[in-house]
């Protein structure tokens, strides 16, 4: 465009405006980047559990930053203090901002009180990835599980988050479920708050 | 709404639409003049509505590399290598989606990378400048870079080329179309300059080799 002024240079990154989050990149750019992340980590580890842990750690960092960004931009700096509040924040707002749509479903586990599940028919990160047979139960959704854990941990809801494939009848590719298991203290606090 | 306000709104909408049409005509004319039909190819690209996932994932990668490798030079090299691996596969997708015919010379190649390539993958356009006399070296200038949103380099990482993955991508992509190049950073916004400037130098054109011997 002709005549667009140059962006003002701020000396401190914290003074720069955050932006509305409308910048777009192509899906393939993200897919390439994510595949490089996975490939690099494969060279650094010996087994699948380590690989999943590293992907989760990478996701944790992303989650922490996403929480800060969204709290400021979308929620006007209000914190969630209730369990259902934070879960619906992740399920709708976080998913919408990161993946462009809300998650497919949010369910409460039937067997245990402290388990919740967010399901997605086809996770964005898993869309272009095929798992070879010898890697067994490895799921690149560990990255997304890390993001969720980052958001929960930094909001004060410590939890163990994992990603699992759940085969669905009539569908060729299995559904991905993010399983969230909250720590004891979270449930006790919820019970106290009534 | 009253009818006066309604008509005002429609008039504003019409003005906006006229302006948009004028912009489109001007851009279209420029596109026609430059000979690239790139507007239509961008319809086939799937867009992530929000670049922040991309930006934050890249940040996580750089952070992991810094923790593992510790030496800034090593991290630069690793980022370049990762970019090279990406570039090698990216060029296939680029050629398929963009429908550009083969470029006559390096000047055209650089224009295509800056205008079509960057737009298709990063959503921003770059500009080409600083051609040398032989036409083998040029600079790609990026004012807007989705990789560096929210990023500040700490004091102990001053030698880090944060966006080094981009230089690897360009190098890898060009090598797959038989051009050996050397890509270096001239200006880096994270180090205090006002734009990102990549210097692309064509080393040689490697003609395509037929992989099988004639007799065997």
Interface residues (C-beta under 8 A of the other chain):
Chain A: X6 X7 X9 X12 X13 X18 X19 X21 X22 X23 X24 X25 X26 X27 X28 X29 X30 X32 X33 X34 X36 X37 X39 X40 X41 X44 X54 X57 X58 X59 X61 X62 X65 X66 X69 X97 X98 X99 X100
Chain B: X45 X46 X47 X48 X49 X50 X51 X52 X53 X54 X56 X57 X58 X59 X60 X61 X63 X64 X65 X68 X78 X82 X85 X86 X89 X90 X93 X120 X121 X122 X123 X143 X144 X146 X149 X150 X151 X152 X165 X194
